[in-house]
Amino acid sequence: MLTHQSQYFVNGHYEMAANLNAVIFGLILVLVWIANFTIRARRLHDSNHSNWWLLISIIPVLGIIWLFILLLMPTVENERWPLNQSQVQ
């Protein structure tokens, strides 16, 4: 008999219970992901690039480096989106 069993290892099976901490962590994770997505999308718009460039991060190493370089590019004055969406009537 093992004396140091994991709390999720019961009767020879792994059981993961969805407790309150896991649900709260999942909600926070989704909120942080949405905020990160919108910040990167706004930064790409500032440098006159489309949001589709976010998909370049799917490529394991080079895609993330390429996206990082795109996010560091300077702001373009005459961009494709001249008005903020909150200012459009």
Secondary structure, DSSP 8 states (H G I E B T S, - for coil): --SS--TTEETTEE-----HHHHHHHHHHHHHHHHHHHHHHHHHHHTT--GGGGGGGGSTTHHHHHHHHHHHS---SS-S--S-TTT--
